[in-house]
């Protein structure tokens, strides 16, 4: 399957998905760890992809999302942003409602 | 040698200034992890994602190669920035 099709399939099947370095249990990067912690605090289930084990996705995703770094959070197939934006939404009280309506 | 492998703060500021000539630009950090403050009217009406994307795009190559590992962007309009300062003053009264 083409990398772009793989990504589109993942986005279509998972309303809340984070592309990160490492895993939620063992993040390989502090920014991925912080984004996962923020998402977890909402109690919403989420899917994740470890881009360090998917080099084709690591390389391709930035051109699709127009976001050059990891982590990247997607809700209903749309890029939300990286660590800073996820933490900003949490601080504003917007993250929980955004993820909950997507997962519902 | 070192400056071929990592970016320095001045390089980051001058690249942002080329694209946002009227902006106030400040940078903090070292090696390959930086925080960037950009204050410009160009951000009026845009959310954080839409403000960050064009700034990060200026560093696409460096972010992909690892020359730059992390760039945390704070993008404000002058009005928003003035609002922050105003709040501090009120608290001081």
N, CA and C atoms of all chains as a GROMACS GRO file, in nm:
protein
  591
    1UNK      N    1   0.085  -0.120   0.000
    1UNK     CA    2   0.000   0.000   0.000
    1UNK      C    3   0.088   0.125   0.000
    2UNK      N    4   0.047   0.225  -0.076
    2UNK     CA    5   0.123   0.350  -0.077
    2UNK      C    6   0.118   0.413   0.063
    3UNK      N    7   0.225   0.481   0.099
    3UNK     CA    8   0.233   0.541   0.232
    3UNK      C    9   0.117   0.638   0.256
    4UNK      N   10   0.084   0.716   0.152
    4UNK     CA   11  -0.023   0.813   0.166
    4UNK      C   12  -0.157   0.742   0.194
    5UNK      N   13  -0.180   0.628   0.126
    5UNK     CA   14  -0.302   0.552   0.149
    5UNK      C   15  -0.305   0.492   0.289
    6UNK      N   16  -0.188   0.447   0.335
    6UNK     CA   17  -0.179   0.394   0.472
    6UNK      C   18  -0.219   0.502   0.572
    7UNK      N   19  -0.163   0.620   0.552
    7UNK     CA   20  -0.193   0.731   0.644
    7UNK      C   21  -0.342   0.767   0.638
    8UNK      N   22  -0.395   0.777   0.518
    8UNK     CA   23  -0.537   0.812   0.504
    8UNK      C   24  -0.628   0.709   0.569
    9UNK      N   25  -0.590   0.582   0.560
    9UNK     CA   26  -0.667   0.475   0.621
    9UNK      C   27  -0.662   0.489   0.775
   10UNK      N   28  -0.543   0.516   0.826
   10UNK     CA   29  -0.530   0.534   0.972
   10UNK      C   30  -0.614   0.652   1.019
   11UNK      N   31  -0.612   0.760   0.942
   11UNK     CA   32  -0.689   0.879   0.981
   11UNK      C   33  -0.839   0.852   0.972
   12UNK      N   34  -0.880   0.775   0.872
   12UNK     CA   35  -1.022   0.747   0.853
   12UNK      C   36  -1.076   0.654   0.963
   13UNK      N   37  -0.990   0.564   1.009
   13UNK     CA   38  -1.036   0.462   1.105
   13UNK      C   39  -1.024   0.506   1.251
   14UNK      N   40  -0.947   0.611   1.274
   14UNK     CA   41  -0.921   0.652   1.413
   14UNK      C   42  -0.950   0.800   1.433
   15UNK      N   43  -1.065   0.830   1.497
   15UNK     CA   44  -1.102   0.972   1.511
   15UNK      C   45  -1.002   1.052   1.594
   16UNK      N   46  -0.932   0.986   1.688
   16UNK     CA   47  -0.828   1.054   1.765
   16UNK      C   48  -0.700   0.973   1.750
   17UNK      N   49  -0.600   1.030   1.683
   17UNK     CA   50  -0.476   0.956   1.659
   17UNK      C   51  -0.356   1.050   1.671
   18UNK      N   52  -0.253   1.001   1.740
   18UNK     CA   53  -0.131   1.079   1.753
   18UNK      C   54  -0.016   1.005   1.686
   19UNK      N   55   0.057   1.078   1.603
   19UNK     CA   56   0.182   1.028   1.544
   19UNK      C   57   0.294   1.082   1.632
   20UNK      N   58   0.368   0.988   1.692
   20UNK     CA   59   0.463   1.029   1.796
   20UNK      C   60   0.596   0.955   1.782
   21UNK      N   61   0.695   1.003   1.856
   21UNK     CA   62   0.823   0.932   1.864
   21UNK      C   63   0.821   0.845   1.988
   22UNK      N   64   0.824   0.714   1.967
   22UNK     CA   65   0.814   0.619   2.078
   22UNK      C   66   0.668   0.578   2.097
   23UNK      N   67   0.640   0.520   2.212
   23UNK     CA   68   0.505   0.473   2.242
   23UNK      C   69   0.451   0.552   2.361
   24UNK      N   70   0.319   0.547   2.383
   24UNK     CA   71   0.266   0.617   2.501
   24UNK      C   72   0.332   0.569   2.630
   25UNK      N   73   0.364   0.439   2.637
   25UNK     CA   74   0.430   0.386   2.758
   25UNK      C   75   0.576   0.429   2.764
   26UNK      N   76   0.640   0.435   2.647
   26UNK     CA   77   0.782   0.471   2.643
   26UNK      C   78   0.810   0.573   2.534
   27UNK      N   79   0.770   0.698   2.558
   27UNK     CA   80   0.797   0.802   2.458
   27UNK      C   81   0.948   0.823   2.443
   28UNK      N   82   0.991   0.850   2.319
   28UNK     CA   83   1.135   0.870   2.295
   28UNK      C   84   1.171   1.017   2.292
   29UNK      N   85   1.074   1.102   2.318
   29UNK     CA   86   1.097   1.246   2.304
   29UNK      C   87   1.006   1.316   2.405
   30UNK      N   88   1.060   1.420   2.468
   30UNK     CA   89   0.985   1.490   2.572
   30UNK      C   90   0.856   1.554   2.520
   31UNK      N   91   0.858   1.599   2.394
   31UNK     CA   92   0.739   1.665   2.338
   31UNK      C   93   0.627   1.563   2.315
   32UNK      N   94   0.666   1.443   2.268
   32UNK     CA   95   0.566   1.337   2.251
   32UNK      C   96   0.511   1.297   2.388
   33UNK      N   97   0.597   1.289   2.488
   33UNK     CA   98   0.553   1.253   2.624
   33UNK      C   99   0.452   1.355   2.676
   34UNK      N  100   0.478   1.483   2.653
   34UNK     CA  101   0.388   1.588   2.704
   34UNK      C  102   0.254   1.586   2.632
   35UNK      N  103   0.257   1.565   2.501
   35UNK     CA  104   0.131   1.561   2.425
   35UNK      C  105   0.046   1.442   2.471
   36UNK      N  106   0.109   1.326   2.489
   36UNK     CA  107   0.035   1.207   2.533
   36UNK      C  108  -0.023   1.231   2.673
   37UNK      N  109   0.054   1.292   2.760
   37UNK     CA  110   0.005   1.319   2.896
   37UNK      C  111  -0.119   1.408   2.891
   38UNK      N  112  -0.118   1.507   2.802
   38UNK     CA  113  -0.233   1.598   2.790
   38UNK      C  114  -0.356   1.522   2.738
   39UNK      N  115  -0.335   1.439   2.636
   39UNK     CA  116  -0.447   1.362   2.579
   39UNK      C  117  -0.502   1.265   2.683
   40UNK      N  118  -0.410   1.196   2.754
   40UNK     CA  119  -0.452   1.099   2.856
   40UNK      C  120  -0.536   1.165   2.964
   41UNK      N  121  -0.503   1.290   2.997
   41UNK     CA  122  -0.573   1.357   3.107
   41UNK      C  123  -0.720   1.379   3.075
   42UNK      N  124  -0.757   1.370   2.946
   42UNK     CA  125  -0.898   1.387   2.909
   42UNK      C  126  -0.976   1.257   2.926
   43UNK      N  127  -0.905   1.144   2.939
   43UNK     CA  128  -0.971   1.015   2.956
   43UNK      C  129  -1.027   0.958   2.826
   44UNK      N  130  -1.001   1.023   2.713
   44UNK     CA  131  -1.053   0.974   2.584
   44UNK      C  132  -0.954   0.872   2.525
   45UNK      N  133  -1.009   0.762   2.469
   45UNK     CA  134  -0.923   0.663   2.404
   45UNK      C  135  -0.864   0.722   2.277
   46UNK      N  136  -0.740   0.686   2.250
   46UNK     CA  137  -0.676   0.739   2.129
   46UNK      C  138  -0.589   0.631   2.066
   47UNK      N  139  -0.570   0.643   1.935
   47UNK     CA  140  -0.478   0.555   1.863
   47UNK      C  141  -0.343   0.626   1.852
   48UNK      N  142  -0.239   0.547   1.832
   48UNK     CA  143  -0.108   0.610   1.817
   48UNK      C  144  -0.024   0.532   1.716
   49UNK      N  145   0.070   0.604   1.653
   49UNK     CA  146   0.166   0.544   1.561
   49UNK      C  147   0.304   0.590   1.605
   50UNK      N  148   0.395   0.494   1.622
   50UNK     CA  149   0.533   0.527   1.654
   50UNK      C  150   0.607   0.551   1.522
   51UNK      N  151   0.633   0.677   1.490
   51UNK     CA  152   0.693   0.708   1.359
   51UNK      C  153   0.839   0.662   1.350
   52UNK      N  154   0.900   0.636   1.465
   52UNK     CA  155   1.039   0.587   1.461
   52UNK      C  156   1.043   0.444   1.407
   53UNK      N  157   0.930   0.375   1.416
   53UNK     CA  158   0.924   0.240   1.359
   53UNK      C  159   0.854   0.239   1.224
   54UNK      N  160   0.815   0.353   1.176
   54UNK     CA  161   0.750   0.366   1.044
   54UNK      C  162   0.817   0.477   0.966
   55UNK      N  163   0.939   0.452   0.920
   55UNK     CA  164   1.015   0.561   0.855
   55UNK      C  165   0.947   0.620   0.733
   56UNK      N  166   0.867   0.541   0.661
   56UNK     CA  167   0.797   0.598   0.546
   56UNK      C  168   0.694   0.701   0.591
   57UNK      N  169   0.625   0.670   0.702
   57UNK     CA  170   0.526   0.764   0.754
   57UNK      C  171   0.597   0.887   0.810
   58UNK      N  172   0.705   0.865   0.885
   58UNK     CA  173   0.785   0.975   0.940
   58UNK      C  174   0.820   1.076   0.831
   59UNK      N  175   0.856   1.025   0.714
   59UNK     CA  176   0.900   1.109   0.604
   59UNK      C  177   0.782   1.175   0.532
   60UNK      N  178   0.671   1.103   0.519
   60UNK     CA  179   0.560   1.148   0.434
   60UNK      C  180   0.460   1.241   0.504
   61UNK      N  181   0.431   1.211   0.631
   61UNK     CA  182   0.322   1.281   0.699
   61UNK      C  183   0.335   1.435   0.698
   62UNK      N  184   0.456   1.491   0.720
   62UNK     CA  185   0.464   1.638   0.723
   62UNK      C  186   0.412   1.705   0.597
   63UNK      N  187   0.426   1.641   0.481
   63UNK     CA  188   0.377   1.704   0.358
   63UNK      C  189   0.225   1.696   0.348
   64UNK      N  190   0.165   1.601   0.416
   64UNK     CA  191   0.018   1.590   0.416
   64UNK      C  192  -0.043   1.687   0.516
   65UNK      N  193   0.020   1.697   0.633
   65UNK     CA  194  -0.037   1.777   0.742
   65UNK      C  195   0.008   1.922   0.738
   66UNK      N  196   0.114   1.950   0.659
   66UNK     CA  197   0.175   2.082   0.662
   66UNK      C  198   0.225   2.114   0.803
   67UNK      N  199   0.280   2.013   0.869
   67UNK     CA  200   0.336   2.029   1.003
   67UNK      C  201   0.466   1.949   1.006
   68UNK      N  202   0.580   2.015   1.029
   68UNK     CA  203   0.708   1.948   1.003
   68UNK      C  204   0.765   1.863   1.117
   69UNK      N  205   0.706   1.870   1.236
   69UNK     CA  206   0.768   1.802   1.350
   69UNK      C  207   0.671   1.702   1.413
   70UNK      N  208   0.723   1.623   1.507
   70UNK     CA  209   0.641   1.528   1.583
   70UNK      C  210   0.647   1.564   1.730
   71UNK      N  211   0.540   1.538   1.805
   71UNK     CA  212   0.419   1.466   1.771
   71UNK      C  213   0.323   1.549   1.683
   72UNK      N  214   0.223   1.479   1.625
   72UNK     CA  215   0.114   1.544   1.552
   72UNK      C  216  -0.016   1.477   1.593
   73UNK      N  217  -0.109   1.557   1.642
   73UNK     CA  218  -0.240   1.503   1.681
   73UNK      C  219  -0.342   1.532   1.570
   74UNK      N  220  -0.419   1.429   1.534
   74UNK     CA  221  -0.526   1.444   1.436
   74UNK      C  222  -0.659   1.410   1.502
   75UNK      N  223  -0.761   1.491   1.474
   75UNK     CA  224  -0.896   1.463   1.521
   75UNK      C  225  -0.987   1.464   1.399
   76UNK      N  226  -1.060   1.356   1.379
   76UNK     CA  227  -1.147   1.340   1.262
   76UNK      C  228  -1.072   1.370   1.132
   77UNK      N  229  -0.948   1.321   1.126
   77UNK     CA  230  -0.869   1.334   1.003
   77UNK      C  231  -0.804   1.468   0.980
   78UNK      N  232  -0.825   1.564   1.073
   78UNK     CA  233  -0.769   1.698   1.057
   78UNK      C  234  -0.654   1.718   1.156
   79UNK      N  235  -0.547   1.781   1.109
   79UNK     CA  236  -0.436   1.813   1.199
   79UNK      C  237  -0.483   1.913   1.304
   80UNK      N  238  -0.453   1.883   1.430
   80UNK     CA  239  -0.480   1.977   1.539
   80UNK      C  240  -0.353   2.056   1.570
   81UNK      N  241  -0.240   1.987   1.570
   81UNK     CA  242  -0.112   2.053   1.595
   81UNK      C  243  -0.018   1.964   1.673
   82UNK      N  244   0.090   2.024   1.722
   82UNK     CA  245   0.191   1.952   1.799
   82UNK      C  246   0.173   1.974   1.948
   83UNK      N  247   0.281   1.951   2.020
   83UNK     CA  248   0.278   1.956   2.166
   83UNK      C  249   0.226   2.089   2.222
   84UNK      N  250   0.276   2.200   2.169
   84UNK     CA  251   0.236   2.332   2.222
   84UNK      C  252   0.086   2.355   2.207
   85UNK      N  253   0.033   2.321   2.089
   85UNK     CA  254  -0.109   2.346   2.062
   85UNK      C  255  -0.196   2.254   2.148
   86UNK      N  256  -0.154   2.128   2.161
   86UNK     CA  257  -0.230   2.034   2.244
   86UNK      C  258  -0.235   2.084   2.389
   87UNK      N  259  -0.121   2.132   2.439
   87UNK     CA  260  -0.118   2.183   2.577
   87UNK      C  261  -0.198   2.312   2.592
   88UNK      N  262  -0.197   2.394   2.487
   88UNK     CA  263  -0.276   2.518   2.488
   88UNK      C  264  -0.426   2.485   2.495
   89UNK      N  265  -0.468   2.387   2.415
   89UNK     CA  266  -0.609   2.347   2.416
   89UNK      C  267  -0.649   2.290   2.551
   90UNK      N  268  -0.559   2.215   2.612
   90UNK     CA  269  -0.588   2.158   2.745
   90UNK      C  270  -0.605   2.272   2.847
   91UNK      N  271  -0.514   2.369   2.841
   91UNK     CA  272  -0.519   2.482   2.935
   91UNK      C  273  -0.646   2.564   2.915
   92UNK      N  274  -0.693   2.576   2.790
   92UNK     CA  275  -0.815   2.652   2.759
   92UNK      C  276  -0.942   2.576   2.794
   93UNK      N  277  -0.927   2.446   2.826
   93UNK     CA  278  -1.044   2.363   2.851
   93UNK      C  279  -1.110   2.313   2.723
   94UNK      N  280  -1.041   2.327   2.608
   94UNK     CA  281  -1.102   2.288   2.481
   94UNK      C  282  -1.066   2.146   2.438
   95UNK      N  283  -0.958   2.091   2.496
   95UNK     CA  284  -0.910   1.962   2.447
   95UNK      C  285  -1.009   1.849   2.477
   96UNK      N  286  -1.057   1.842   2.602
   96UNK     CA  287  -1.150   1.736   2.640
   96UNK      C  288  -1.273   1.732   2.550
   97UNK      N  289  -1.346   1.845   2.538
   97UNK     CA  290  -1.464   1.846   2.451
   97UNK      C  291  -1.432   1.810   2.306
   98UNK      N  292  -1.320   1.860   2.254
   98UNK     CA  293  -1.282   1.830   2.115
   98UNK      C  294  -1.264   1.679   2.095
   99UNK      N  295  -1.191   1.616   2.186
   99UNK     CA  296  -1.164   1.472   2.171
   99UNK      C  297  -1.289   1.391   2.198
  100UNK      N  298  -1.370   1.434   2.295
  100UNK     CA  299  -1.490   1.358   2.329
  100UNK      C  300  -1.591   1.358   2.216
  101UNK      N  301  -1.612   1.473   2.152
  101UNK     CA  302  -1.710   1.475   2.042
  101UNK      C  303  -1.658   1.392   1.924
  102UNK      N  304  -1.525   1.386   1.906
  102UNK     CA  305  -1.469   1.307   1.796
  102UNK      C  306  -1.486   1.158   1.822
  103UNK      N  307  -1.462   1.118   1.947
  103UNK     CA  308  -1.463   0.976   1.981
  103UNK      C  309  -1.606   0.923   1.995
  104UNK      N  310  -1.703   1.013   2.012
  104UNK     CA  311  -1.841   0.970   2.038
  104UNK      C  312  -1.905   0.907   1.915
  105UNK      N  313   3.260   2.457   1.213
  105UNK     CA  314   3.210   2.320   1.211
  105UNK      C  315   3.073   2.310   1.276
  106UNK      N  316   3.068   2.358   1.401
  106UNK     CA  317   2.944   2.343   1.478
  106UNK      C  318   2.827   2.411   1.408
  107UNK      N  319   2.853   2.530   1.348
  107UNK     CA  320   2.741   2.603   1.290
  107UNK      C  321   2.691   2.540   1.159
  108UNK      N  322   2.762   2.442   1.107
  108UNK     CA  323   2.709   2.373   0.991
  108UNK      C  324   2.606   2.268   1.033
  109UNK      N  325   2.616   2.225   1.157
  109UNK     CA  326   2.528   2.117   1.202
  109UNK      C  327   2.406   2.166   1.277
  110UNK      N  328   2.415   2.282   1.337
  110UNK     CA  329   2.300   2.334   1.409
  110UNK      C  330   2.275   2.478   1.366
  111UNK      N  331   2.155   2.528   1.392
  111UNK     CA  332   2.125   2.666   1.360
  111UNK      C  333   2.150   2.751   1.484
  112UNK      N  334   2.186   2.877   1.461
  112UNK     CA  335   2.192   2.964   1.578
  112UNK      C  336   2.075   3.061   1.576
  113UNK      N  337   2.055   3.127   1.689
  113UNK     CA  338   1.937   3.210   1.707
  113UNK      C  339   1.927   3.323   1.605
  114UNK      N  340   2.042   3.383   1.568
  114UNK     CA  341   2.040   3.494   1.473
  114UNK      C  342   1.993   3.449   1.336
  115UNK      N  343   2.034   3.331   1.296
  115UNK     CA  344   1.992   3.274   1.168
  115UNK      C  345   1.840   3.257   1.165
  116UNK      N  346   1.786   3.211   1.278
  116UNK     CA  347   1.642   3.188   1.287
  116UNK      C  348   1.568   3.322   1.278
  117UNK      N  349   1.617   3.421   1.353
  117UNK     CA  350   1.552   3.553   1.352
  117UNK      C  351   1.555   3.613   1.213
  118UNK      N  352   1.670   3.607   1.145
  118UNK     CA  353   1.678   3.674   1.015
  118UNK      C  354   1.589   3.605   0.913
  119UNK      N  355   1.574   3.474   0.922
  119UNK     CA  356   1.485   3.407   0.827
  119UNK      C  357   1.338   3.446   0.850
  120UNK      N  358   1.300   3.455   0.976
  120UNK     CA  359   1.161   3.494   1.005
  120UNK      C  360   1.137   3.638   0.959
  121UNK      N  361   1.237   3.725   0.984
  121UNK     CA  362   1.224   3.867   0.947
  121UNK      C  363   1.212   3.887   0.796
  122UNK      N  364   1.274   3.798   0.719
  122UNK     CA  365   1.261   3.807   0.573
  122UNK      C  366   1.116   3.792   0.530
  123UNK      N  367   1.043   3.707   0.602
  123UNK     CA  368   0.905   3.678   0.564
  123UNK      C  369   0.803   3.762   0.640
  124UNK      N  370   0.843   3.811   0.755
  124UNK     CA  371   0.755   3.897   0.836
  124UNK      C  372   0.836   4.023   0.871
  125UNK      N  373   0.857   4.110   0.770
  125UNK     CA  374   0.948   4.224   0.789
  125UNK      C  375   0.908   4.317   0.904
  126UNK      N  376   0.778   4.327   0.931
  126UNK     CA  377   0.734   4.421   1.035
  126UNK      C  378   0.723   4.357   1.173
  127UNK      N  379   0.757   4.229   1.182
  127UNK     CA  380   0.733   4.157   1.307
  127UNK      C  381   0.842   4.184   1.410
  128UNK      N  382   0.801   4.174   1.536
  128UNK     CA  383   0.897   4.166   1.646
  128UNK      C  384   0.931   4.018   1.660
  129UNK      N  385   1.060   3.984   1.653
  129UNK     CA  386   1.100   3.844   1.657
  129UNK      C  387   1.205   3.825   1.766
  130UNK      N  388   1.183   3.728   1.852
  130UNK     CA  389   1.281   3.701   1.957
  130UNK      C  390   1.296   3.550   1.969
  131UNK      N  391   1.414   3.508   2.011
  131UNK     CA  392   1.441   3.366   2.015
  131UNK      C  393   1.510   3.331   2.147
  132UNK      N  394   1.479   3.213   2.200
  132UNK     CA  395   1.545   3.163   2.321
  132UNK      C  396   1.579   3.018   2.298
  133UNK      N  397   1.693   2.976   2.352
  133UNK     CA  398   1.730   2.836   2.338
  133UNK      C  399   1.868   2.823   2.276
  134UNK      N  400   1.910   2.701   2.253
  134UNK     CA  401   2.043   2.676   2.198
  134UNK      C  402   2.045   2.539   2.133
  135UNK      N  403   2.156   2.511   2.067
  135UNK     CA  404   2.176   2.384   1.997
  135UNK      C  405   2.062   2.361   1.898
  136UNK      N  406   1.986   2.256   1.915
  136UNK     CA  407   1.885   2.230   1.812
  136UNK      C  408   1.744   2.244   1.867
  137UNK      N  409   1.728   2.311   1.982
  137UNK     CA  410   1.595   2.327   2.039
  137UNK      C  411   1.572   2.474   2.076
  138UNK      N  412   1.473   2.535   2.009
  138UNK     CA  413   1.452   2.678   2.027
  138UNK      C  414   1.306   2.711   2.054
  139UNK      N  415   1.286   2.823   2.124
  139UNK     CA  416   1.153   2.884   2.134
  139UNK      C  417   1.158   3.013   2.055
  140UNK      N  418   1.050   3.040   1.985
  140UNK     CA  419   1.047   3.156   1.897
  140UNK      C  420   0.923   3.239   1.927
  141UNK      N  421   0.942   3.369   1.945
  141UNK     CA  422   0.832   3.462   1.968
  141UNK      C  423   0.819   3.549   1.844
  142UNK      N  424   0.702   3.554   1.783
  142UNK     CA  425   0.682   3.640   1.667
  142UNK      C  426   0.555   3.723   1.692
  143UNK      N  427   0.571   3.855   1.688
  143UNK     CA  428   0.456   3.944   1.708
  143UNK      C  429   0.431   4.020   1.578
  144UNK      N  430   0.316   3.996   1.517
  144UNK     CA  431   0.288   4.057   1.387
  144UNK      C  432   0.137   4.070   1.364
  145UNK      N  433   0.099   4.174   1.290
  145UNK     CA  434  -0.041   4.191   1.250
  145UNK      C  435  -0.086   4.082   1.153
  146UNK      N  436   0.011   4.014   1.092
  146UNK     CA  437  -0.022   3.909   0.994
  146UNK      C  438  -0.102   3.795   1.057
  147UNK      N  439  -0.101   3.784   1.191
  147UNK     CA  440  -0.169   3.672   1.256
  147UNK      C  441  -0.314   3.701   1.291
  148UNK      N  442  -0.358   3.825   1.265
  148UNK     CA  443  -0.495   3.863   1.297
  148UNK      C  444  -0.596   3.766   1.234
  149UNK      N  445  -0.687   3.715   1.316
  149UNK     CA  446  -0.793   3.628   1.264
  149UNK      C  447  -0.753   3.484   1.242
  150UNK      N  448  -0.629   3.446   1.273
  150UNK     CA  449  -0.583   3.308   1.253
  150UNK      C  450  -0.570   3.237   1.388
  151UNK      N  451  -0.602   3.107   1.391
  151UNK     CA  452  -0.581   3.032   1.514
  151UNK      C  453  -0.434   2.990   1.525
  152UNK      N  454  -0.400   2.926   1.638
  152UNK     CA  455  -0.259   2.893   1.664
  152UNK      C  456  -0.201   2.804   1.554
  153UNK      N  457  -0.282   2.706   1.507
  153UNK     CA  458  -0.233   2.616   1.401
  153UNK      C  459  -0.197   2.696   1.276
  154UNK      N  460  -0.288   2.783   1.232
  154UNK     CA  461  -0.267   2.857   1.107
  154UNK      C  462  -0.155   2.961   1.120
  155UNK      N  463  -0.130   3.007   1.243
  155UNK     CA  464  -0.017   3.098   1.264
  155UNK      C  465   0.114   3.022   1.260
  156UNK      N  466   0.113   2.901   1.320
  156UNK     CA  467   0.239   2.825   1.334
  156UNK      C  468   0.285   2.764   1.202
  157UNK      N  469   0.189   2.716   1.121
  157UNK     CA  470   0.227   2.642   1.000
  157UNK      C  471   0.321   2.718   0.907
  158UNK      N  472   0.290   2.845   0.871
  158UNK     CA  473   0.381   2.912   0.778
  158UNK      C  474   0.517   2.942   0.839
  159UNK      N  475   0.523   2.962   0.971
  159UNK     CA  476   0.652   2.988   1.036
  159UNK      C  477   0.736   2.861   1.036
  160UNK      N  478   0.674   2.750   1.076
  160UNK     CA  479   0.746   2.622   1.078
  160UNK      C  480   0.791   2.583   0.937
  161UNK      N  481   0.709   2.619   0.836
  161UNK     CA  482   0.743   2.583   0.698
  161UNK      C  483   0.875   2.648   0.654
  162UNK      N  484   0.910   2.761   0.715
  162UNK     CA  485   1.036   2.827   0.681
  162UNK      C  486   1.156   2.740   0.721
  163UNK      N  487   1.134   2.647   0.812
  163UNK     CA  488   1.243   2.564   0.864
  163UNK      C  489   1.222   2.416   0.834
  164UNK      N  490   1.142   2.390   0.729
  164UNK     CA  491   1.105   2.251   0.696
  164UNK      C  492   1.229   2.163   0.680
  165UNK      N  493   1.325   2.214   0.604
  165UNK     CA  494   1.445   2.134   0.574
  165UNK      C  495   1.524   2.101   0.701
  166UNK      N  496   1.545   2.204   0.783
  166UNK     CA  497   1.625   2.184   0.904
  166UNK      C  498   1.553   2.093   1.004
  167UNK      N  499   1.420   2.105   1.010
  167UNK     CA  500   1.343   2.020   1.101
  167UNK      C  501   1.343   1.874   1.052
  168UNK      N  502   1.344   1.856   0.921
  168UNK     CA  503   1.346   1.720   0.866
  168UNK      C  504   1.482   1.655   0.884
  169UNK      N  505   1.589   1.735   0.870
  169UNK     CA  506   1.724   1.678   0.877
  169UNK      C  507   1.772   1.660   1.020
  170UNK      N  508   1.704   1.724   1.114
  170UNK     CA  509   1.748   1.715   1.253
  170UNK      C  510   1.846   1.826   1.290
  171UNK      N  511   1.879   1.913   1.193
  171UNK     CA  512   1.963   2.029   1.222
  171UNK      C  513   1.894   2.114   1.329
  172UNK      N  514   1.761   2.110   1.321
  172UNK     CA  515   1.676   2.174   1.420
  172UNK      C  516   1.583   2.065   1.471
  173UNK      N  517   1.585   2.041   1.600
  173UNK     CA  518   1.501   1.932   1.651
  173UNK      C  519   1.363   1.984   1.691
  174UNK      N  520   1.364   2.097   1.760
  174UNK     CA  521   1.236   2.148   1.810
  174UNK      C  522   1.232   2.299   1.797
  175UNK      N  523   1.117   2.348   1.751
  175UNK     CA  524   1.096   2.491   1.741
  175UNK      C  525   0.956   2.518   1.794
  176UNK      N  526   0.951   2.579   1.910
  176UNK     CA  527   0.823   2.606   1.974
  176UNK      C  528   0.784   2.750   1.942
  177UNK      N  529   0.670   2.769   1.874
  177UNK     CA  530   0.634   2.901   1.822
  177UNK      C  531   0.526   2.967   1.906
  178UNK      N  532   0.551   3.088   1.949
  178UNK     CA  533   0.447   3.172   2.008
  178UNK      C  534   0.424   3.286   1.911
  179UNK      N  535   0.306   3.287   1.849
  179UNK     CA  536   0.275   3.389   1.750
  179UNK      C  537   0.157   3.473   1.799
  180UNK      N  538   0.182   3.601   1.820
  180UNK     CA  539   0.079   3.692   1.873
  180UNK      C  540   0.061   3.812   1.782
  181UNK      N  541  -0.055   3.873   1.791
  181UNK     CA  542  -0.073   4.003   1.726
  181UNK      C  543  -0.029   4.110   1.826
  182UNK      N  544   0.007   4.229   1.778
  182UNK     CA  545   0.046   4.337   1.870
  182UNK      C  546  -0.065   4.366   1.972
  183UNK      N  547  -0.191   4.355   1.928
  183UNK     CA  548  -0.304   4.380   2.017
  183UNK      C  549  -0.306   4.279   2.132
  184UNK      N  550  -0.289   4.152   2.098
  184UNK     CA  551  -0.287   4.047   2.200
  184UNK      C  552  -0.170   4.068   2.297
  185UNK      N  553  -0.058   4.106   2.241
  185UNK     CA  554   0.061   4.128   2.323
  185UNK      C  555   0.038   4.245   2.419
  186UNK      N  556  -0.026   4.350   2.370
  186UNK     CA  557  -0.058   4.466   2.454
  186UNK      C  558  -0.155   4.425   2.564
  187UNK      N  559  -0.248   4.335   2.530
  187UNK     CA  560  -0.343   4.285   2.628
  187UNK      C  561  -0.274   4.217   2.744
  188UNK      N  562  -0.170   4.141   2.714
  188UNK     CA  563  -0.095   4.072   2.819
  188UNK      C  564  -0.029   4.174   2.910
  189UNK      N  565   0.034   4.276   2.848
  189UNK     CA  566   0.101   4.378   2.928
  189UNK      C  567  -0.001   4.453   3.014
  190UNK      N  568  -0.118   4.482   2.957
  190UNK     CA  569  -0.223   4.554   3.029
  190UNK      C  570  -0.266   4.479   3.154
  191UNK      N  571  -0.274   4.348   3.141
  191UNK     CA  572  -0.317   4.265   3.253
  191UNK      C  573  -0.218   4.275   3.368
  192UNK      N  574  -0.090   4.277   3.334
  192UNK     CA  575   0.014   4.288   3.437
  192UNK      C  576  -0.002   4.420   3.512
  193UNK      N  577  -0.029   4.528   3.435
  193UNK     CA  578  -0.044   4.660   3.498
  193UNK      C  579  -0.161   4.662   3.596
  194UNK      N  580  -0.273   4.604   3.553
  194UNK     CA  581  -0.392   4.603   3.637
  194UNK      C  582  -0.363   4.529   3.767
  195UNK      N  583  -0.292   4.416   3.754
  195UNK     CA  584  -0.260   4.339   3.874
  195UNK      C  585  -0.170   4.418   3.969
  196UNK      N  586  -0.088   4.507   3.909
  196UNK     CA  587   0.005   4.584   3.991
  196UNK      C  588  -0.061   4.698   4.067
  197UNK      N  589  -0.184   4.734   4.031
  197UNK     CA  590  -0.249   4.848   4.095
  197UNK      C  591  -0.292   4.818   4.239
   0.00000   0.00000   0.00000
